[in-house]
Amino acid sequence: MAELLPEEAVTAALATLDGWIWAGGSSGLARTVKLPSFPAAIAVVDRVAVVAERMDHHPDIDIRWRTLTFTCVTHSAGGVTDLDLRLATQINEIIAAV
């Protein structure tokens, strides 16, 4: 099982994760992004799905037309782990490529 990161480590990592927020405690890292169109948003979700499958770590995804909200949390650990930071970084790279 992935180890829960201390608050200081999560806070420090957020400084390098553009657009992500964390409410602290067992909440996950979250980012909301608006894409130019619904098909563009779904294309991002498709790309994230491929990365998440490869990592065997899956974000919660809320789709509202062209607005996506990603939440990365390791439920089994009860909060944020290194897996969440790695997945958030990958999601940022996918969004930047759109």
Beta strands, then each sheet from edge to edge (+ up, - down):
strand 1: 21-22
strand 2: 29-34
strand 3: 60-64
strand 4: 67-72
sheet 1: 1+ 2- 4+ 3-
end
